[in-house]
Amino acid sequence: MKISVELTLSPLQDDFEAPIISFIKKMRDSGLAVLENPLSTQVFGDYDKVMALLNSEIKESFENLDHVVLTMKMVKSDRSEYEPHF
């Protein structure tokens, strides 16, 4: 089953950029389809592969940061090729 996940990692600290950059680089290095924009990172692929990646990387982020918010949306389908029709 294919899924699409949109993530926004928000470290609640003054030096917030480094943890976000590290998180995004790990998403890129996963071999999964990754799309970035200024507000979120989107990951597309097989459910088990995406969830395994998210499980390890979210856990690592939470262990390494004192205060952090992660917002996540999931869709059951691969939306990586989506283009607006308007």
C-alpha positions as a Python dict, from the first residue, in 0.01 Angstrom:
ca = {
    (1, 'M'): (0, 0, 0),
    (2, 'K'): (132, 345, -91),
    (3, 'I'): (105, 646, 138),
    (4, 'S'): (188, 1015, 138),
    (5, 'V'): (295, 1187, 459),
    (6, 'E'): (337, 1558, 525),
    (7, 'L'): (560, 1649, 821),
    (8, 'T'): (641, 1971, 999),
    (9, 'L'): (908, 1945, 1269),
    (10, 'S'): (910, 2242, 1506),
    (11, 'P'): (1183, 2243, 1770),
    (12, 'L'): (1084, 2486, 2047),
    (13, 'Q'): (1427, 2640, 2096),
    (14, 'D'): (1636, 2930, 1969),
    (15, 'D'): (1862, 2710, 1754),
    (16, 'F'): (1580, 2541, 1562),
    (17, 'E'): (1735, 2521, 1213),
    (18, 'A'): (2001, 2253, 1272),
    (19, 'P'): (1758, 1982, 1394),
    (20, 'I'): (1520, 2055, 1106),
    (21, 'I'): (1801, 2034, 849),
    (22, 'S'): (1924, 1707, 1000),
    (23, 'F'): (1571, 1561, 992),
    (24, 'I'): (1519, 1660, 627),
    (25, 'K'): (1859, 1521, 521),
    (26, 'K'): (1767, 1185, 673),
    (27, 'M'): (1441, 1188, 480),
    (28, 'R'): (1636, 1262, 159),
    (29, 'D'): (1889, 984, 228),
    (30, 'S'): (1612, 726, 273),
    (31, 'G'): (1569, 651, -97),
    (32, 'L'): (1201, 741, -74),
    (33, 'A'): (1043, 1020, -278),
    (34, 'V'): (1074, 1344, -78),
    (35, 'L'): (931, 1685, -162),
    (36, 'E'): (1016, 1993, 42),
    (37, 'N'): (864, 2336, 66),
    (38, 'P'): (918, 2620, 315),
    (39, 'L'): (651, 2489, 554),
    (40, 'S'): (676, 2110, 541),
    (41, 'T'): (845, 1799, 408),
    (42, 'Q'): (647, 1535, 224),
    (43, 'V'): (749, 1169, 201),
    (44, 'F'): (593, 922, -42),
    (45, 'G'): (622, 546, -73),
    (46, 'D'): (535, 204, 57),
    (47, 'Y'): (357, 216, 394),
    (48, 'D'): (600, -12, 577),
    (49, 'K'): (910, 168, 447),
    (50, 'V'): (776, 516, 521),
    (51, 'M'): (654, 421, 867),
    (52, 'A'): (982, 247, 956),
    (53, 'L'): (1173, 560, 857),
    (54, 'L'): (938, 789, 1046),
    (55, 'N'): (944, 567, 1354),
    (56, 'S'): (1322, 583, 1383),
    (57, 'E'): (1371, 947, 1284),
    (58, 'I'): (1087, 1088, 1495),
    (59, 'K'): (1213, 890, 1794),
    (60, 'E'): (1567, 1022, 1741),
    (61, 'S'): (1442, 1381, 1714),
    (62, 'F'): (1234, 1346, 2029),
    (63, 'E'): (1528, 1194, 2218),
    (64, 'N'): (1766, 1471, 2109),
    (65, 'L'): (1539, 1772, 2164),
    (66, 'D'): (1395, 1887, 2496),
    (67, 'H'): (1083, 2045, 2345),
    (68, 'V'): (958, 1969, 1996),
    (69, 'V'): (628, 1955, 1807),
    (70, 'L'): (576, 1729, 1507),
    (71, 'T'): (269, 1780, 1290),
    (72, 'M'): (189, 1494, 1052),
    (73, 'K'): (-80, 1431, 790),
    (74, 'M'): (-116, 1097, 614),
    (75, 'V'): (-302, 1002, 297),
    (76, 'K'): (-357, 650, 171),
    (77, 'S'): (-217, 690, -181),
    (78, 'D'): (97, 814, -349),
    (79, 'R'): (30, 1182, -419),
    (80, 'S'): (386, 1259, -537),
    (81, 'E'): (268, 1325, -892),
    (82, 'Y'): (-21, 1552, -789),
    (83, 'E'): (-72, 1864, -999),
    (84, 'P'): (-357, 2110, -939),
    (85, 'H'): (-629, 2100, -1204),
    (86, 'F'): (-732, 2464, -1169),
}
